[in-house]
Amino acid sequence: MPPPLLVTFAAGPTGPWQIDRLATVVGDPWPHAARLAMLEGQQPPTPDAAWLLRGSTSNPRYTNRAELDRLGAVQQGLGRPQARCAALIPIRKTEAWWALAQDERRAILEETSRHIAIGLEYLPAVARRLHHSRELGEPFDFLTWFEYAPEDAAAFEELVARLRATAEWGFVDREVDLRLSR
């Protein structure tokens, strides 16, 4: 497991990713911007950034050994040349979610909602990386970054729709959906 990596998503007039769509799914709206940069480590954002979201990679928190092994066997890395589409989906869960014990959250996440199992169906076409933000005092708990090839866009839309239809999403009180291209 690599060490935690601080990642800053900086939106503004510059960045390698064009923001094609920014939609508020649940909760307060999020400001629009033209482009997005994903800055890893201590890279400073440009001073003209319209907004910043920070998160950190971390150890897997809700996966068991068999799931980790399956994910590791099929997950592709980020930055693949054919992955010219991306999505950034910031999510905040309710206080009721955080009041649950970890095993109770795991039961909702996987045993009821099948979050990991559903995600596995879309690998390796859709690469993803989860960033934890709650501990950093950010406005969202999780920042999920996805990359995929244009021909996998329909599969990605299906993945997102299936996850949003689960019991787990009943605990989401803020969600923004950004779709990007390069």
C-alpha positions as CSV (number, residue, x, y, z in Angstrom):
1,M,0.0,0.0,0.0
2,P,1.5,3.3,-1.0
3,P,1.7,6.1,1.6
4,P,-1.2,8.6,1.8
5,L,-1.1,11.1,-1.0
6,L,-2.5,14.6,-0.6
7,V,-4.5,15.7,-3.7
8,T,-5.9,19.1,-4.5
9,F,-8.5,19.5,-7.2
10,A,-8.2,23.1,-8.5
11,A,-10.8,24.6,-10.7
12,G,-10.4,27.8,-12.7
13,P,-9.4,29.1,-16.1
14,T,-6.5,26.6,-16.5
15,G,-5.8,22.9,-16.1
16,P,-5.6,19.8,-18.3
17,W,-9.2,18.8,-17.8
18,Q,-12.1,20.7,-19.4
19,I,-15.2,20.8,-17.2
20,D,-18.0,19.7,-19.6
21,R,-20.7,19.5,-17.0
22,L,-21.1,20.5,-13.3
23,A,-24.3,19.4,-11.7
24,T,-25.5,19.5,-8.1
25,V,-27.1,16.2,-7.4
26,V,-28.0,16.8,-3.7
27,G,-27.5,19.8,-1.5
28,D,-26.2,23.3,-2.1
29,P,-24.9,24.2,-5.6
30,W,-21.2,24.3,-6.4
31,P,-19.6,27.2,-8.4
32,H,-18.9,26.6,-12.1
33,A,-15.5,26.8,-13.6
34,A,-14.0,26.1,-17.0
35,R,-11.1,23.7,-16.2
36,L,-9.7,21.4,-13.5
37,A,-6.2,20.4,-12.4
38,M,-5.5,17.4,-10.1
39,L,-2.4,18.4,-8.1
40,E,-0.7,15.6,-6.2
41,G,1.5,16.2,-3.2
42,Q,2.5,19.7,-2.3
43,Q,2.0,21.2,-5.8
44,P,0.6,24.7,-5.2
45,P,-2.5,25.6,-7.1
46,T,-2.5,28.6,-9.4
47,P,-3.6,31.9,-7.7
48,D,-6.5,32.2,-10.1
49,A,-8.3,29.0,-8.9
50,A,-12.1,29.6,-8.5
51,W,-12.3,26.8,-5.9
52,L,-10.1,24.0,-4.4
53,L,-11.1,20.6,-2.9
54,R,-8.5,18.6,-1.0
55,G,-8.4,15.0,-0.1
56,S,-6.0,12.3,0.8
57,T,-5.7,8.7,-0.3
58,S,-5.8,6.3,2.5
59,N,-5.8,2.6,3.5
60,P,-9.0,0.7,2.3
61,R,-11.6,1.1,5.1
62,Y,-14.5,-1.1,4.1
63,T,-13.0,-3.9,2.0
64,N,-12.3,-7.4,3.1
65,R,-9.2,-9.4,1.9
66,A,-11.1,-11.2,-1.0
67,E,-12.4,-7.8,-2.2
68,L,-9.0,-6.2,-2.0
69,D,-7.5,-9.1,-4.0
70,R,-10.2,-8.9,-6.7
71,L,-9.8,-5.1,-6.9
72,G,-6.0,-5.4,-7.1
73,A,-6.2,-8.0,-9.9
74,V,-8.3,-5.8,-12.2
75,Q,-8.0,-2.2,-11.2
76,Q,-6.1,-0.1,-13.8
77,G,-4.1,3.0,-12.8
78,L,-4.9,6.6,-13.6
79,G,-3.4,8.5,-16.5
80,R,-4.0,5.9,-19.2
81,P,-3.7,7.6,-22.6
82,Q,-7.1,6.2,-23.8
83,A,-8.8,7.6,-20.7
84,R,-9.8,11.0,-22.1
85,C,-12.9,11.3,-20.0
86,A,-13.1,11.8,-16.2
87,A,-15.5,12.5,-13.4
88,L,-15.0,14.0,-10.0
89,I,-17.8,13.3,-7.6
90,P,-17.6,15.0,-4.2
91,I,-19.9,13.4,-1.6
92,R,-20.9,14.3,1.9
93,K,-22.7,11.7,4.1
94,T,-25.2,12.6,6.8
95,E,-24.4,12.7,10.5
96,A,-26.5,9.6,10.9
97,W,-24.0,7.7,8.7
98,W,-21.1,8.8,10.8
99,A,-22.9,7.9,14.0
100,L,-22.9,4.3,12.9
101,A,-20.1,1.9,13.9
102,Q,-17.7,0.9,11.1
103,D,-19.2,-2.6,10.9
104,E,-22.7,-1.1,10.5
105,R,-21.5,1.2,7.7
106,R,-19.8,-1.8,6.0
107,A,-23.0,-3.7,6.2
108,I,-24.9,-0.9,4.4
109,L,-22.1,-0.3,1.9
110,E,-21.5,-3.8,0.8
111,E,-23.9,-6.4,2.2
112,T,-27.0,-4.2,1.5
113,S,-25.9,-1.9,-1.3
114,R,-23.2,-4.0,-2.9
115,H,-21.0,-0.9,-3.6
116,I,-17.7,-2.8,-4.1
117,A,-19.3,-5.6,-6.0
118,I,-21.1,-3.2,-8.4
119,G,-17.8,-1.3,-8.9
120,L,-15.9,-4.5,-9.7
121,E,-18.3,-5.1,-12.7
122,Y,-16.9,-1.9,-14.4
123,L,-13.2,-2.6,-13.9
124,P,-10.8,-2.3,-15.6
125,A,-12.6,0.0,-18.0
126,V,-13.2,2.6,-15.3
127,A,-10.2,3.5,-13.1
128,R,-11.0,5.2,-9.8
129,R,-9.3,6.6,-6.8
130,L,-11.0,7.6,-3.6
131,H,-9.8,10.7,-1.6
132,H,-10.9,11.2,2.0
133,S,-11.7,14.8,3.0
134,R,-13.7,14.7,6.2
135,E,-10.6,14.6,8.4
136,L,-9.2,17.6,6.5
137,G,-12.2,19.8,7.4
138,E,-13.3,20.0,3.7
139,P,-17.0,20.6,2.6
140,F,-17.2,17.0,1.4
141,D,-16.3,13.6,3.0
142,F,-15.1,11.9,-0.1
143,L,-13.8,13.0,-3.5
144,T,-14.0,10.1,-6.0
145,W,-12.0,10.5,-9.2
146,F,-12.8,8.3,-12.2
147,E,-11.1,8.0,-15.6
148,Y,-12.4,6.1,-18.6
149,A,-12.2,6.0,-22.4
150,P,-15.0,7.8,-24.4
151,E,-16.3,4.4,-25.5
152,D,-16.8,3.5,-21.9
153,A,-18.9,6.6,-21.1
154,A,-22.3,4.7,-21.2
155,A,-20.9,2.0,-18.8
156,F,-19.8,4.7,-16.4
157,E,-23.2,6.4,-16.5
158,E,-24.7,3.0,-15.7
159,L,-22.3,2.5,-12.8
160,V,-23.2,5.9,-11.3
161,A,-26.9,5.3,-11.7
162,R,-26.7,1.9,-10.0
163,L,-24.8,3.2,-7.1
164,R,-27.2,6.1,-6.6
165,A,-30.1,3.7,-6.4
166,T,-28.6,1.9,-3.4
167,A,-29.5,2.1,0.3
168,E,-26.1,3.7,0.9
169,W,-27.1,6.8,-1.1
170,G,-29.9,7.5,1.4
171,F,-27.1,8.7,3.6
172,V,-25.8,11.3,1.1
173,D,-26.8,14.9,1.9
174,R,-24.5,16.7,-0.6
175,E,-23.2,15.5,-3.9
176,V,-21.8,17.3,-6.9
177,D,-21.1,15.6,-10.3
178,L,-18.4,17.0,-12.6
179,R,-17.8,15.5,-16.0
180,L,-14.5,16.3,-17.7
181,S,-12.6,15.7,-20.9
182,R,-9.0,16.2,-22.2
